[in-house]
Amino acid sequence: MDTLQSLQWRPPKPNYLPHDIDVDEPIVDVYKPPIPMDKATDRENADYYAHMKRMAHEYNITRPKGYTVSYHFNPDMEPHHFGLTHPMKPFRLTLTKSLVTAYGMNFAMDNYNTRIATYEELNSFHTSDYLDYLHMAPPEEMPRDIDNPDKEVKFNLGGSDCPLFHGLYDYCSMSAGSSLDAARKICNKQSDIAIAWGGGLHHAKKSEASGFCYINDIVIAILQLLRCYPRVLYIDIDVHHGDGVEEAFHSTDRVLTCSFHKFAPEVFFPGTGGLDDNGPKSEHNPGAHHAINVPLNDGITDEQYGHLFQSVIGKINEKFRPSVIALQCGADSLAGDRLGRFNLQVQGHGACAKFCKTFGIPMIMFGGGGYTPRNVARAWAYETSVAIDVDEKINKIIPEHTPWRKHFVQEELFPSLEQILGEPRANRNSQKRLQEIIQHVHEQLRFVNAAPSVQQQVIPPDLGGIRDDVEDRLKEESEERDEGLRRDREEGLGISGEF
């Protein structure tokens, strides 16, 4: 069985950047976060590996029987920094990885340290003008709209929401690379559930950054899925409306988007995704009725959310019959988030992934929003355990050897609402209103043609040649590496059911 692998290589930067850029110029400045991020020594790594293996044995964490789960990540995303006051903290990926590995979950998955996406791969959705500016724009220490709110920003880059920070283009390429690799493993039948917590940036538009999102890795991944699967169901449980993905597939019946989000147009970003926003108004447009929106108010509970999710997604699955699911697991819908105001707990958030898993079709689980890092890490680690079918096995107390353990504040994996908030938010979602939402969605689905045809549809361009060149070079370089870790990679803990 594979251990957690850190595939060290990626090709030189000239392979990934526009050819008119000075590729020798460093694009990532060293950032010193308020916590140490130094690499562990060999001895520390060996000790930690022993702890992981012991946890996997103790909780009987083995590969799930009958299907394969893959975990896609790029650790070089973690040290990036949006700015001291910016809500987005890539350190949440570090905390997530610390929990996943501390429980030994990595032994139950295929683990991929993904390469960054090429310029051409990003260009499969985003325009060249936008990508060129995204790379060439110099970092700015202060957002342009701090002193002058009316100051013009090109492509919405450089303001408080989407600042120009050091290493921005590289960071975006890493995020997209993880999601794209997850999609390709699904397409190649190498994985049945693929996890890419570094992705899920659902607000980015074709030529515009938006809502902390610069590259829409979800759209790029779905374009890859559409090469191999006739119908994709996109589900978004972020507290914000998944407007960028909905807009990208506005006029197709091969992708049905469904977003559960807070809806308060006057005060809450992005202000779209009303109950009546169901795609193009013209019935002649194939995308009509293929955008489902579930607008919610502050304070919704696990029980309400779970009932709503199962009622809506169950009916969509019955009518649309998707061949693959793209699930965006934005964790800002959790109680205690810096921006969200729901009363969802980790268990209620993870129940969505558990329900989608019951359909038995391929699925990608993306990250997304989430601005209280310890809450994000708990949710995504728990949803990883759901994916590999060990959620009932793991200890509900965070292991003592977990890196950065003190940053979780409470030692429980599932802290109570009282521990998180002190007092739950006022619930502004009446049962009558929730039932009206369910009835409206079911009515909209009457107009969705079951299993729409793939024929006569535009198929996304094949980037196989580009991918093969890059991956062949990666393979050659990997084969020249020292094989000192070979025994660890080949060592296994057994498959469920083996003696």
C-alpha positions in Angstrom: 0.0 0.0 0.0 1.3 3.5 -0.9 2.5 5.7 1.9 2.0 9.5 1.7 4.3 10.5 -1.1 6.0 13.8 -1.6 6.8 13.7 -5.3 9.6 16.2 -5.2 9.9 17.2 -8.9 8.2 19.6 -11.2 9.5 20.9 -14.5 11.3 24.3 -14.7 9.1 27.3 -14.7 9.7 28.2 -18.4 7.5 25.2 -19.3 4.5 26.8 -17.6 4.7 30.6 -18.3 3.8 32.7 -21.3 6.9 32.7 -23.5 7.3 36.5 -23.5 7.9 36.6 -19.8 11.4 36.8 -18.1 11.3 33.4 -16.5 14.5 33.9 -14.6 12.8 36.6 -12.4 11.8 35.1 -9.1 8.0 35.1 -8.7 7.7 33.9 -5.1 9.2 36.0 -2.3 10.0 34.1 0.9 7.2 34.8 3.4 7.8 34.4 7.1 4.4 33.5 8.7 3.6 34.1 12.4 4.2 30.3 12.9 7.3 28.3 12.0 7.1 26.5 8.6 10.6 25.1 8.5 11.1 21.6 7.0 11.3 18.8 9.5 14.5 16.8 10.0 14.8 13.2 8.7 14.5 12.0 12.3 11.4 14.0 12.9 9.9 12.7 9.6 10.7 9.1 10.6 9.1 9.6 14.0 6.0 11.1 12.5 5.8 8.3 9.9 5.8 5.8 12.8 3.0 7.7 14.5 0.9 7.7 11.3 1.4 4.0 10.8 0.5 3.2 14.4 -2.8 5.2 14.0 -3.6 3.4 10.8 -3.2 0.1 12.6 -5.0 1.2 15.7 -8.1 2.5 13.8 -7.9 -0.2 11.1 -7.6 2.4 8.3 -7.2 0.5 5.1 -8.0 1.1 1.5 -11.8 1.1 0.9 -13.1 -2.1 -0.6 -14.3 -1.8 -4.2 -13.3 1.7 -5.1 -10.2 3.9 -5.1 -9.7 7.3 -3.5 -7.0 9.7 -4.6 -5.6 12.8 -2.7 -4.2 15.6 -4.8 -2.1 18.4 -3.3 0.8 20.7 -3.9 2.5 21.7 -0.6 4.1 24.7 -2.2 0.7 26.4 -2.1 0.8 26.6 1.7 3.4 29.3 2.4 1.7 31.9 0.1 0.1 34.9 1.7 -2.7 37.2 0.6 -1.9 39.9 3.1 -2.0 40.3 6.9 -5.7 41.4 7.0 -7.0 39.2 4.2 -9.4 36.5 5.3 -8.0 33.8 2.9 -5.2 31.9 4.7 -3.5 29.1 2.7 -2.2 27.8 6.1 -5.6 26.1 6.3 -4.2 23.5 3.8 -1.3 22.9 6.2 -3.7 22.2 9.1 -5.9 19.9 6.9 -2.9 17.9 5.8 -1.7 17.6 9.4 -5.0 16.1 10.5 -5.4 13.8 7.5 -1.9 12.4 8.0 -2.0 12.3 11.8 -4.9 9.9 11.6 -3.0 7.8 9.0 -5.7 8.4 6.4 -3.0 8.8 3.7 -2.4 5.0 3.8 -5.9 4.4 2.4 -5.5 6.6 -0.6 -3.3 7.2 -3.7 -1.4 10.4 -2.9 -0.3 12.7 -5.6 1.9 15.7 -5.3 0.6 17.5 -8.4 2.4 19.6 -10.9 1.3 23.1 -11.6 -1.1 23.7 -14.5 0.5 24.9 -17.8 -0.4 28.2 -19.3 -2.3 26.3 -22.1 -4.3 24.4 -19.6 -5.4 27.6 -17.8 -6.2 29.0 -21.3 -8.7 26.2 -21.8 -11.1 28.5 -20.0 -9.5 31.9 -19.2 -8.5 34.4 -21.9 -4.9 35.0 -22.9 -5.2 38.7 -22.0 -6.3 37.9 -18.5 -3.7 35.3 -18.0 -0.9 37.5 -19.3 -1.8 40.3 -17.0 -2.3 37.9 -14.0 1.3 36.8 -14.4 2.9 40.1 -15.4 1.2 42.4 -12.8 3.8 43.2 -10.1 2.9 42.5 -6.5 1.5 45.4 -4.5 2.0 45.8 -0.8 -1.3 47.7 -0.3 -4.6 47.1 -2.2 -5.4 50.0 -4.5 -8.8 50.7 -3.1 -7.7 51.2 0.5 -7.2 55.0 0.1 -9.4 55.5 -2.9 -12.4 53.1 -3.3 -13.1 54.4 -6.8 -9.6 53.7 -8.1 -9.7 51.6 -11.3 -8.4 48.0 -11.2 -7.8 46.0 -14.3 -9.5 42.6 -14.5 -10.6 43.3 -10.9 -7.0 42.6 -9.8 -5.3 44.7 -7.1 -8.2 45.5 -4.9 -8.9 44.3 -1.3 -10.8 41.2 -2.4 -8.3 40.1 -5.0 -4.9 41.6 -4.1 -1.7 41.2 -6.2 0.5 39.3 -3.8 3.9 37.7 -4.3 3.7 34.5 -6.2 0.1 34.9 -7.3 0.4 33.3 -10.8 2.3 30.3 -9.4 -0.3 29.9 -6.6 -3.2 29.9 -9.0 -1.4 27.4 -11.3 -0.9 25.0 -8.3 -4.5 25.2 -7.4 -5.7 24.5 -10.9 -3.1 21.8 -11.3 -4.4 19.8 -8.3 -8.0 20.0 -9.6 -7.1 19.2 -13.1 -5.0 16.2 -12.0 -8.0 15.0 -9.9 -10.3 15.2 -13.0 -7.8 13.3 -15.1 -7.5 10.5 -12.6 -11.3 10.2 -12.7 -11.3 10.2 -16.5 -8.6 7.6 -16.6 -10.5 5.3 -14.2 -7.5 5.5 -11.8 -9.7 7.0 -9.1 -13.4 6.8 -8.1 -13.3 9.7 -5.6 -10.6 12.3 -6.1 -9.9 15.0 -3.4 -8.4 18.4 -4.2 -8.7 20.6 -1.2 -6.4 23.3 -2.8 -9.1 23.9 -5.4 -12.7 25.0 -5.4 -12.2 28.7 -6.3 -15.7 29.1 -7.7 -16.0 32.9 -8.2 -13.4 33.5 -10.9 -14.7 34.4 -14.3 -13.3 33.9 -17.8 -11.6 37.3 -17.8 -12.0 38.5 -14.2 -10.9 37.7 -10.7 -13.7 37.8 -8.1 -14.2 37.0 -4.4 -10.6 35.9 -3.6 -10.7 33.7 -6.7 -8.3 34.3 -9.6 -8.4 31.0 -11.6 -11.6 28.9 -11.8 -10.0 25.5 -11.3 -13.5 23.9 -11.0 -14.5 25.0 -14.5 -11.1 23.7 -15.9 -11.6 20.4 -14.2 -15.2 20.0 -15.4 -14.1 20.8 -19.0 -11.8 17.8 -18.6 -14.6 15.6 -17.2 -16.8 16.5 -20.2 -14.4 14.8 -22.5 -15.2 11.5 -20.9 -18.6 11.8 -19.2 -21.9 12.9 -20.8 -23.4 14.8 -17.8 -21.7 16.5 -14.8 -23.6 17.5 -11.6 -21.9 20.4 -9.9 -22.9 20.9 -6.2 -21.7 23.9 -4.1 -22.1 24.0 -0.3 -20.0 27.1 0.2 -21.8 29.9 2.0 -21.4 32.1 -1.1 -23.2 31.5 -4.4 -21.1 29.5 -6.9 -21.6 32.2 -9.6 -18.5 31.6 -11.6 -19.2 28.0 -12.3 -22.9 28.6 -13.0 -22.0 31.4 -15.5 -19.4 29.3 -17.3 -22.0 26.5 -18.0 -24.9 28.8 -18.4 -25.9 27.5 -21.9 -25.4 23.8 -21.7 -27.6 20.9 -20.6 -24.5 18.7 -20.0 -23.7 20.4 -16.7 -26.3 21.1 -14.0 -25.2 23.4 -11.2 -26.8 23.5 -7.8 -25.7 26.0 -5.2 -26.7 26.2 -1.5 -25.8 29.6 -0.1 -26.7 32.6 1.9 -28.7 35.0 -0.1 -28.8 38.7 1.0 -28.2 40.7 -2.2 -27.9 44.1 -0.5 -25.2 43.0 2.0 -23.7 39.7 1.1 -21.3 38.8 -1.7 -21.9 38.1 -4.6 -25.6 39.0 -4.4 -26.7 36.4 -7.1 -28.3 33.0 -6.9 -32.0 33.8 -6.1 -34.5 31.0 -6.1 -35.8 32.1 -9.5 -32.4 32.2 -11.1 -32.6 28.9 -13.0 -30.5 29.6 -16.1 -31.4 31.2 -19.4 -34.9 32.4 -19.7 -35.4 31.2 -23.2 -36.7 27.7 -23.4 -34.8 27.3 -26.7 -31.5 27.6 -24.8 -30.2 24.1 -23.7 -29.1 25.5 -20.3 -32.6 26.6 -19.3 -33.6 25.1 -15.9 -30.1 23.7 -15.5 -29.1 26.1 -12.7 -30.6 25.3 -9.3 -30.2 27.8 -6.5 -31.0 27.3 -2.9 -31.0 30.7 -1.1 -30.7 30.5 2.7 -30.7 32.9 5.6 -28.4 33.0 8.7 -28.5 30.4 11.3 -29.5 27.2 9.4 -28.9 24.0 11.4 -27.5 20.6 10.5 -30.9 19.0 10.6 -32.5 21.6 8.3 -29.5 21.7 5.9 -29.4 17.9 5.7 -33.1 17.5 4.9 -32.9 20.3 2.3 -29.8 18.8 0.7 -31.2 15.3 0.4 -34.5 16.5 -0.9 -32.9 18.7 -3.6 -29.9 16.6 -4.6 -31.9 13.3 -4.4 -34.4 14.7 -6.9 -31.7 16.1 -9.2 -30.0 12.7 -9.3 -33.2 11.0 -10.1 -34.1 13.4 -12.9 -30.7 14.5 -14.4 -28.9 11.2 -13.9 -25.4 12.6 -13.7 -22.5 10.4 -14.7 -20.0 12.2 -12.4 -20.3 14.7 -9.5 -18.1 17.8 -8.8 -18.7 18.7 -5.1 -17.4 22.0 -3.9 -17.0 21.7 -0.1 -16.5 25.4 0.9 -16.1 25.4 4.7 -17.3 29.0 5.2 -20.8 27.5 5.7 -19.6 26.2 9.1 -20.5 27.8 12.4 -17.8 30.1 13.6 -16.5 31.2 10.2 -15.1 34.7 9.9 -17.5 35.5 7.0 -20.4 32.9 7.3 -23.2 33.0 9.7 -24.7 29.5 9.6 -25.0 27.0 12.5 -23.6 24.1 10.6 -21.2 21.8 12.3 -18.5 19.5 10.9 -20.9 16.5 11.0 -23.7 18.3 9.1 -21.2 19.6 6.5 -19.7 16.2 6.0 -23.2 14.6 5.7 -23.5 16.2 2.2 -20.4 14.3 1.0 -21.7 11.1 2.6 -25.0 11.5 0.8 -23.4 12.1 -2.6 -21.2 9.1 -2.1 -24.3 6.9 -1.9 -25.0 7.4 -5.6 -22.0 5.2 -6.4 -20.8 7.4 -9.3 -17.3 9.1 -9.7 -16.8 12.2 -7.7 -14.3 15.0 -7.2 -14.3 16.8 -3.8 -12.9 20.4 -4.1 -12.1 22.8 -1.4 -13.4 26.4 -1.5 -14.1 29.1 1.0 -13.4 28.8 4.7 -11.8 31.6 6.8 -11.3 30.1 10.2 -8.5 27.6 9.4 -9.0 25.2 12.3 -12.7 24.8 11.3 -11.7 24.3 7.7 -9.2 21.6 8.6 -11.7 19.7 10.7 -14.3 19.7 8.0 -12.0 18.6 5.2 -10.2 16.0 7.3 -13.6 14.5 8.3 -14.8 14.6 4.7 -11.6 12.8 3.7 -12.5 10.1 6.2 -16.0 9.9 4.7 -14.4 9.4 1.2 -12.3 6.4 2.4 -15.1 5.0 4.6 -13.3 5.4 8.0 -15.5 8.2 9.5 -16.9 5.8 12.1 -13.4 4.4 13.0 -11.3 7.5 13.8 -11.0 8.9 17.3 -13.1 12.0 18.0 -10.1 13.4 19.9 -7.4 14.9 17.7 -4.3 12.8 18.0 -1.6 14.1 20.3 1.1 13.9 17.6 -0.8 16.1 15.2 1.4 18.9 13.9 0.1 22.4 14.8 -2.3 20.8 17.3 -2.5 23.8 19.5 -4.0 25.8 16.6 -7.1 23.7 16.8 -7.9 25.3 20.2 -10.4 22.5 21.2 -9.0 19.0 21.2 -12.3 17.5 19.8 -12.7 16.8 16.1 -16.3 17.8 16.5 -16.5 20.7 18.9 -20.1 21.7 20.0 -21.8 24.9 18.9 -21.3 26.3 22.4 -17.6 25.7 22.2 -17.4 27.3 18.7 -19.8 30.2 19.2 -20.7 30.5 22.8 -24.3 31.0 21.6 -25.7 29.8 18.3 -26.7 32.3 15.7 -30.4 33.2 15.5 -32.0 30.8 13.0 -33.8 32.9 10.3 -34.9 29.9 8.2 -38.5 28.9 8.8 -39.7 25.4 8.0 -42.3 26.9 5.7 -39.7 28.7 3.7 -37.5 25.7 3.3 -40.5 23.6 2.1 -41.2 26.3 -0.5 -37.7 26.0 -1.7 -38.0 22.3 -2.1 -41.3 22.6 -4.0 -39.8 25.2 -6.3 -36.8 23.1 -7.1 -38.9 20.0 -7.8 -41.0 22.1 -10.1 -38.0 23.4 -12.0 -36.7 19.8 -12.5 -39.9 18.9 -14.3 -38.5 20.9 -17.2 -35.1 19.1 -17.2 -34.8 16.4 -19.9 -33.7 13.2 -18.2 -30.2 12.2 -19.4 -29.8 14.8 -22.1 -27.9 13.6 -25.2 -24.2 14.2 -25.7 -24.5 14.2 -29.5 -24.1 17.4 -31.4 -22.5 19.0 -28.4 -19.2 20.9 -28.4 -16.5 18.9 -26.8 -13.7 20.8 -25.0 -10.3 20.8 -26.9 -8.0 18.0 -26.2 -4.8 19.1 -24.3 -3.4 15.6 -24.3 -0.4 16.5 -26.3 0.7 19.2 -23.9 0.0 17.0 -20.9 1.9 14.0 -22.3 5.0 16.1 -23.0 5.1 17.5 -19.5 4.3 14.2 -17.8 6.8 12.3 -19.9 9.5 14.7 -18.8 8.4 14.3 -15.2 8.6 10.5 -15.5 12.1 10.7 -16.9 13.3 12.9 -14.1 11.6 10.7 -11.5 13.3 7.6 -12.8 16.7 9.3 -12.2 15.9 10.0 -8.6 17.5 8.2 -5.7 15.4 5.2 -4.7 16.0 5.4 -1.0 12.3 5.6 -0.2 11.3 2.6 -2.3 10.8 0.3 0.7 8.4 2.8 2.3 6.4 3.2 -0.8 6.0 -0.5 -1.2 5.2 -1.2 2.4 1.5 -1.7 3.0 -0.9 -2.1 5.9 -3.2 -4.5 4.0 -6.4 -4.3 2.2 -9.7 -4.5 4.1 -10.7 -8.1 4.4 -7.1 -9.5 4.2 -5.6 -11.6 7.0 
